[in-house]
Amino acid sequence: MKLLILLLVVGYAAGAWFFMKGAKRMYQDDQVWKLALIWPALFLTSSQFRRNFQRALKP
C-alpha cells in the first residue's frame, strides 16, 4: 500500500515538473503553478488541456 502511494506521489510530481518546463510557452508564469497543482483533474476532464499538456511535454 505504501508503495502504491509513493508511486502516485512520484507520478504526480513528475507530471507537474514536465508540464511546468514546457507550459511557459503557452501560459503565464502565475498560471503555470496553478495548473501544475491541479493537472491530473484537468487532464481527465478537459480535451483542450490534454492537447496543451502533450504540447508542453514536447521539446
C-alpha positions as CSV (number, residue, x, y, z in Angstrom):
1,M,0.0,0.0,0.0
2,K,2.8,2.4,0.9
3,L,4.5,1.6,-2.4
4,L,1.3,2.5,-4.3
5,I,1.1,5.8,-2.5
6,L,4.7,6.5,-3.2
7,L,4.3,5.7,-6.9
8,L,1.3,8.0,-7.1
9,V,3.1,10.9,-5.5
10,V,6.2,10.4,-7.7
11,G,3.9,10.3,-10.8
12,Y,2.1,13.4,-9.8
13,A,5.3,15.3,-9.1
14,A,6.9,14.1,-12.4
15,G,3.8,15.1,-14.4
16,A,3.8,18.6,-12.8
17,W,7.6,19.0,-13.3
18,F,7.5,18.1,-17.0
19,F,4.3,20.2,-17.6
20,M,5.9,23.3,-15.9
21,K,9.0,23.0,-18.0
22,G,7.1,23.3,-21.3
23,A,3.9,25.1,-20.3
24,K,5.6,28.5,-20.1
25,R,5.3,28.8,-23.8
26,M,1.5,28.6,-23.6
27,Y,0.6,30.0,-20.2
28,Q,1.8,32.9,-18.0
29,D,4.1,32.1,-15.0
30,D,1.4,32.5,-12.4
31,Q,-1.0,30.3,-14.3
32,V,1.6,27.5,-14.7
33,W,1.9,27.0,-11.0
34,K,-1.9,26.8,-10.5
35,L,-2.3,24.4,-13.5
36,A,0.6,22.2,-12.2
37,L,-1.2,21.8,-8.9
38,I,-4.4,20.6,-10.5
39,W,-3.1,18.9,-13.7
40,P,-4.5,15.4,-13.0
41,A,-8.1,16.7,-12.7
42,L,-7.7,18.9,-15.8
43,F,-6.1,16.1,-17.8
44,L,-9.0,13.8,-17.1
45,T,-11.8,16.3,-17.8
46,S,-10.6,18.7,-20.5
47,S,-9.6,17.7,-24.0
48,Q,-8.1,21.2,-24.6
49,F,-5.9,20.7,-21.6
50,R,-4.8,17.3,-22.8
51,R,-3.7,18.8,-26.1
52,N,-1.8,21.6,-24.4
53,F,-0.3,19.1,-21.9
54,Q,1.0,17.0,-24.8
55,R,2.4,20.1,-26.5
56,A,4.1,21.1,-23.2
57,L,5.9,17.8,-23.0
58,K,7.3,18.1,-26.5
59,P,10.7,19.7,-26.7
